[in-house]
Amino acid sequence: MKLKHLMALTIAALGAQAAFAGSHTTTYPVKPVLDAQPADSKVAFYFGDTPHAAVSAPLGEKTEGIRIARKTDDETAACNQALTQALDALRKDALDSGANAVIDIETSFHQMHSASATEFTCATSLSAAALKVHGQLVKLEAK
């Protein structure tokens, strides 16, 4: 009898752990993250179909996947931090290739995808936040 109870408790605990281990994917506004970017940055970011100056030189595509550990912050703060790190990686890629902008930025997590100019896709679990960014590295004409 005790063995049955122990097995039932073990199965219930594993089921609860599996339920909490899943990720939650949603979209968040991109504006707070863009507003927090360094003012002196040599690379501009354009999400989705945001208008930009004419492209003088396409320099390739780049994709960056980011997964960060969540601290005690909420989902929004964790996803904003993940996007900030992803943009930092794109900025480095752009500077390394001679680009002054990353355009047509899209975000995703597994099958959920966003090409929005105002929102980004991010997934969170109890322990992490994750997303993928993809964009075109370009040199834009001066305005």
PASEBA-1860 file (N, C-alpha, C; in nm, 3 decimals):
! residues 143
1> MKLKHLMA> 0.082/-0.119/0.000/0.000/0.000/0.000/0.087/0.126/0.000 ~ 0.191/0.130/0.084/0.279/0.246/0.089/0.350/0.266/-0.044 ~ 0.387/0.154/-0.109/0.454/0.163/-0.238/0.363/0.228/-0.342 ~ 0.234/0.196/-0.341/0.139/0.257/-0.435/0.127/0.407/-0.412 ~ 0.121/0.446/-0.284/0.113/0.589/-0.253/0.240/0.662/-0.296 ~ 0.355/0.599/-0.271/0.482/0.659/-0.310/0.489/0.675/-0.461 ~ 0.446/0.573/-0.534/0.446/0.579/-0.680/0.350/0.688/-0.729 ~ 0.233/0.697/-0.668/0.136/0.799/-0.708/0.190/0.939/-0.682
9> LTIAALGA> 0.255/0.960/-0.568/0.314/1.090/-0.538/0.427/1.124/-0.636 ~ 0.508/1.025/-0.670/0.617/1.046/-0.764/0.562/1.086/-0.902 ~ 0.461/1.016/-0.947/0.400/1.047/-1.077/0.338/1.187/-1.075 ~ 0.270/1.221/-0.966/0.210/1.354/-0.955/0.318/1.463/-0.955 ~ 0.427/1.439/-0.885/0.536/1.537/-0.881/0.598/1.555/-1.018 ~ 0.620/1.446/-1.090/0.676/1.456/-1.224/0.582/1.528/-1.319 ~ 0.453/1.503/-1.304/0.354/1.572/-1.387/0.352/1.721/-1.360 ~ 0.361/1.758/-1.233/0.363/1.900/-1.197/0.490/1.966/-1.250
17> QAAFAGSH> 0.602/1.896/-1.241/0.728/1.951/-1.291/0.719/1.973/-1.442 ~ 0.662/1.878/-1.514/0.649/1.891/-1.659/0.558/2.008/-1.694 ~ 0.451/2.028/-1.615/0.359/2.138/-1.643/0.429/2.273/-1.626 ~ 0.513/2.285/-1.525/0.582/2.412/-1.502/0.702/2.430/-1.593 ~ 0.753/2.323/-1.655/0.872/2.332/-1.739/0.842/2.388/-1.877 ~ 0.716/2.391/-1.916/0.679/2.438/-2.048/0.706/2.586/-2.065 ~ 0.714/2.628/-2.189/0.738/2.769/-2.216/0.609/2.836/-2.261 ~ 0.606/2.966/-2.241/0.493/3.050/-2.280/0.546/3.149/-2.383
25> TTTYPVKP> 0.486/3.148/-2.502/0.532/3.236/-2.610/0.428/3.343/-2.636 ~ 0.474/3.467/-2.644/0.384/3.578/-2.671/0.462/3.692/-2.738 ~ 0.393/3.803/-2.763/0.460/3.919/-2.822/0.463/4.034/-2.722 ~ 0.564/4.118/-2.737/0.585/4.233/-2.650/0.616/4.354/-2.737 ~ 0.591/4.475/-2.688/0.625/4.595/-2.766/0.776/4.611/-2.780 ~ 0.821/4.646/-2.898/0.963/4.662/-2.925/1.013/4.801/-2.882 ~ 0.925/4.898/-2.873/0.964/5.037/-2.844/1.048/5.053/-2.716 ~ 1.011/4.993/-2.602/1.094/5.014/-2.483/1.239/4.965/-2.501
33> VLDAQPAD> 1.257/4.860/-2.576/1.393/4.809/-2.599/1.468/4.902/-2.694 ~ 1.403/4.946/-2.800/1.469/5.039/-2.893/1.501/5.172/-2.826 ~ 1.411/5.219/-2.741/1.434/5.346/-2.671/1.553/5.338/-2.576 ~ 1.585/5.218/-2.530/1.696/5.200/-2.435/1.830/5.176/-2.506 ~ 1.830/5.173/-2.638/1.955/5.151/-2.712/2.044/5.274/-2.699 ~ 2.176/5.255/-2.706/2.268/5.368/-2.694/2.240/5.474/-2.801 ~ 2.238/5.599/-2.758/2.209/5.709/-2.851/2.321/5.727/-2.954 ~ 2.442/5.689/-2.919/2.556/5.708/-3.009/2.586/5.584/-3.093
41> SKVAFYFG> 2.490/5.492/-3.099/2.512/5.369/-3.175/2.535/5.398/-3.322 ~ 2.627/5.327/-3.381/2.657/5.345/-3.524/2.572/5.253/-3.611 ~ 2.480/5.177/-3.547/2.394/5.085/-3.620/2.249/5.113/-3.583 ~ 2.165/5.133/-3.685/2.022/5.155/-3.664/1.948/5.023/-3.685 ~ 1.839/5.004/-3.610/1.758/4.883/-3.621/1.620/4.919/-3.673 ~ 1.574/4.844/-3.774/1.443/4.865/-3.835/1.367/4.734/-3.835 ~ 1.265/4.725/-3.750/1.186/4.603/-3.739/1.079/4.599/-3.846 ~ 1.054/4.479/-3.899/0.948/4.460/-3.997/0.962/4.552/-4.115
49> DTPHAAVS> 0.852/4.620/-4.148/0.852/4.708/-4.266/0.870/4.856/-4.228 ~ 0.937/4.882/-4.117/0.963/5.020/-4.077/1.039/5.092/-4.189 ~ 0.992/5.211/-4.230/1.061/5.285/-4.337/1.204/5.323/-4.297 ~ 1.290/5.324/-4.396/1.431/5.361/-4.376/1.484/5.422/-4.504 ~ 1.602/5.480/-4.497/1.666/5.537/-4.616/1.694/5.426/-4.717 ~ 1.725/5.466/-4.839/1.755/5.368/-4.944/1.880/5.288/-4.909 ~ 1.878/5.162/-4.947/1.993/5.074/-4.923/2.097/5.100/-5.031 ~ 2.218/5.136/-4.990/2.326/5.157/-5.087/2.407/5.030/-5.107
57> APLGEKTE> 2.408/4.940/-5.006/2.482/4.814/-5.020/2.425/4.708/-4.928 ~ 2.372/4.600/-4.986/2.331/4.488/-4.902/2.456/4.409/-4.861 ~ 2.464/4.371/-4.735/2.585/4.304/-4.685/2.558/4.167/-4.626 ~ 2.440/4.114/-4.649/2.410/3.979/-4.603/2.302/3.974/-4.496 ~ 2.269/3.853/-4.458/2.168/3.828/-4.356/2.236/3.774/-4.231 ~ 2.170/3.791/-4.119/2.224/3.738/-3.995/2.110/3.695/-3.905 ~ 2.129/3.582/-3.837/2.035/3.532/-3.739/2.108/3.509/-3.608 ~ 2.048/3.552/-3.501/2.105/3.532/-3.367/1.998/3.471/-3.278
65> GIRIARKT> 2.032/3.364/-3.210/1.944/3.303/-3.112/1.995/3.336/-2.973 ~ 1.906/3.378/-2.887/1.944/3.418/-2.751/1.856/3.345/-2.650 ~ 1.921/3.293/-2.547/1.850/3.233/-2.433/1.918/3.286/-2.307 ~ 1.841/3.352/-2.222/1.899/3.404/-2.098/1.829/3.341/-1.978 ~ 1.902/3.330/-1.871/1.843/3.281/-1.746/1.757/3.391/-1.686 ~ 1.638/3.353/-1.642/1.551/3.450/-1.574/1.593/3.459/-1.429 ~ 1.591/3.579/-1.380/1.618/3.599/-1.238/1.482/3.605/-1.169 ~ 1.459/3.704/-1.091/1.328/3.718/-1.026/1.238/3.813/-1.103
73> DDETAACN> 1.285/3.856/-1.222/1.207/3.953/-1.299/1.086/3.888/-1.365 ~ 0.995/3.972/-1.410/0.877/3.920/-1.477/0.909/3.886/-1.622 ~ 0.811/3.829/-1.691/0.831/3.785/-1.829/0.869/3.901/-1.921 ~ 0.806/4.015/-1.906/0.835/4.128/-1.992/0.979/4.174/-1.977 ~ 1.023/4.189/-1.853/1.161/4.232/-1.830/1.261/4.130/-1.884 ~ 1.231/4.001/-1.865/1.321/3.897/-1.916/1.327/3.900/-2.068 ~ 1.214/3.915/-2.133/1.213/3.919/-2.280/1.279/4.047/-2.332 ~ 1.260/4.159/-2.264/1.329/4.282/-2.304/1.480/4.263/-2.294
81> QALTQALD> 1.525/4.196/-2.189/1.668/4.170/-2.174/1.719/4.077/-2.284 ~ 1.640/3.975/-2.319/1.680/3.883/-2.426/1.690/3.957/-2.559 ~ 1.592/4.043/-2.590/1.598/4.119/-2.714/1.716/4.216/-2.714 ~ 1.743/4.278/-2.601/1.858/4.368/-2.590/1.988/4.293/-2.623 ~ 2.003/4.174/-2.569/2.123/4.094/-2.599/2.128/4.053/-2.745 ~ 2.012/4.021/-2.802/2.009/3.984/-2.944/2.048/4.102/-3.032 ~ 1.999/4.221/-2.998/2.034/4.340/-3.076/2.182/4.375/-3.058 ~ 2.236/4.352/-2.940/2.380/4.373/-2.920/2.461/4.282/-3.012
89> ALRKDALD> 2.417/4.157/-3.025/2.486/4.062/-3.114/2.473/4.105/-3.260 ~ 2.352/4.150/-3.300/2.332/4.199/-3.437/2.416/4.324/-3.463 ~ 2.426/4.411/-3.362/2.507/4.533/-3.377/2.652/4.496/-3.405 ~ 2.705/4.400/-3.329/2.843/4.355/-3.350/2.860/4.297/-3.490 ~ 2.765/4.213/-3.532/2.771/4.155/-3.667/2.770/4.265/-3.773 ~ 2.683/4.365/-3.752/2.673/4.475/-3.849/2.804/4.553/-3.856 ~ 2.859/4.588/-3.742/2.984/4.664/-3.740/3.098/4.584/-3.803 ~ 3.101/4.453/-3.775/3.206/4.368/-3.833/3.196/4.360/-3.985
97> SGANAVID> 3.076/4.375/-4.040/3.058/4.366/-4.185/3.058/4.502/-4.253 ~ 3.067/4.610/-4.177/3.065/4.744/-4.235/2.926/4.801/-4.254 ~ 2.825/4.738/-4.197/2.687/4.786/-4.210/2.661/4.899/-4.112 ~ 2.566/4.986/-4.150/2.523/5.090/-4.057/2.377/5.071/-4.015 ~ 2.317/4.960/-4.060/2.178/4.932/-4.022/2.148/4.783/-4.036 ~ 2.048/4.741/-3.961/1.990/4.608/-3.977/1.842/4.632/-4.005 ~ 1.797/4.588/-4.121/1.659/4.614/-4.163/1.580/4.483/-4.171 ~ 1.449/4.498/-4.185/1.358/4.383/-4.198/1.377/4.284/-4.083
105> IETSFHQM> 1.396/4.335/-3.962/1.419/4.247/-3.847/1.291/4.171/-3.815 ~ 1.306/4.041/-3.800/1.196/3.953/-3.761/1.239/3.878/-3.635 ~ 1.141/3.842/-3.554/1.169/3.765/-3.433/1.086/3.637/-3.435 ~ 1.135/3.536/-3.365/1.061/3.410/-3.360/1.103/3.327/-3.240 ~ 1.018/3.230/-3.211/1.050/3.123/-3.118/0.974/3.002/-3.169 ~ 1.047/2.901/-3.210/0.991/2.781/-3.274/0.897/2.821/-3.387 ~ 0.769/2.784/-3.380/0.677/2.812/-3.491/0.613/2.950/-3.483 ~ 0.627/3.020/-3.373/0.567/3.154/-3.361/0.665/3.257/-3.416
113> HSASATEF> 0.616/3.337/-3.510/0.703/3.427/-3.586/0.638/3.565/-3.593 ~ 0.720/3.670/-3.589/0.669/3.806/-3.602/0.759/3.887/-3.694 ~ 0.698/3.952/-3.792/0.768/4.046/-3.880/0.712/4.185/-3.855 ~ 0.667/4.208/-3.734/0.601/4.333/-3.696/0.701/4.446/-3.678 ~ 0.657/4.567/-3.708/0.738/4.686/-3.684/0.726/4.732/-3.539 ~ 0.627/4.679/-3.465/0.601/4.729/-3.330/0.610/4.624/-3.220 ~ 0.616/4.496/-3.255/0.617/4.390/-3.154/0.724/4.286/-3.186 ~ 0.768/4.215/-3.082/0.861/4.105/-3.102/0.811/3.982/-3.028
121> TCATSLSA> 0.850/3.866/-3.078/0.810/3.738/-3.022/0.917/3.689/-2.926 ~ 0.872/3.638/-2.811/0.965/3.585/-2.711/0.895/3.475/-2.633 ~ 0.973/3.380/-2.586/0.919/3.272/-2.503/0.983/3.277/-2.366 ~ 0.904/3.246/-2.265/0.956/3.241/-2.130/0.915/3.111/-2.064 ~ 0.998/3.067/-1.972/0.965/2.957/-1.882/0.997/3.008/-1.742 ~ 0.986/2.923/-1.644/1.021/2.966/-1.508/1.169/3.001/-1.496 ~ 1.251/2.944/-1.585/1.396/2.962/-1.569/1.463/3.044/-1.679 ~ 1.394/3.072/-1.790/1.464/3.137/-1.902/1.369/3.219/-1.989
129> AALKVHGQ> 1.431/3.302/-2.072/1.362/3.373/-2.180/1.444/3.349/-2.306 ~ 1.376/3.328/-2.419/1.448/3.295/-2.542/1.376/3.351/-2.664 ~ 1.457/3.383/-2.765/1.403/3.428/-2.893/1.512/3.417/-2.999 ~ 1.469/3.434/-3.121/1.562/3.438/-3.234/1.532/3.565/-3.312 ~ 1.637/3.635/-3.356/1.620/3.754/-3.441/1.690/3.728/-3.574 ~ 1.631/3.782/-3.679/1.688/3.768/-3.813/1.673/3.902/-3.883 ~ 1.778/3.945/-3.950/1.770/4.073/-4.021/1.870/4.081/-4.134 ~ 1.853/4.185/-4.215/1.940/4.212/-4.330/2.043/4.317/-4.289
137> LVKLEAK> 2.171/4.284/-4.301/2.277/4.380/-4.272/2.296/4.466/-4.398 ~ 2.287/4.598/-4.382/2.294/4.687/-4.499/2.369/4.814/-4.465 ~ 2.412/4.880/-4.571/2.463/5.017/-4.560/2.353/5.104/-4.621 ~ 2.301/5.197/-4.540/2.196/5.287/-4.587/2.260/5.417/-4.636 ~ 2.194/5.477/-4.735/2.239/5.607/-4.783/2.218/5.710/-4.675 ~ 2.306/5.811/-4.670/2.292/5.919/-4.573/2.168/5.999/-4.607 ~ 2.101/6.046/-4.504/1.977/6.124/-4.525/2.007/6.266/-4.561
END
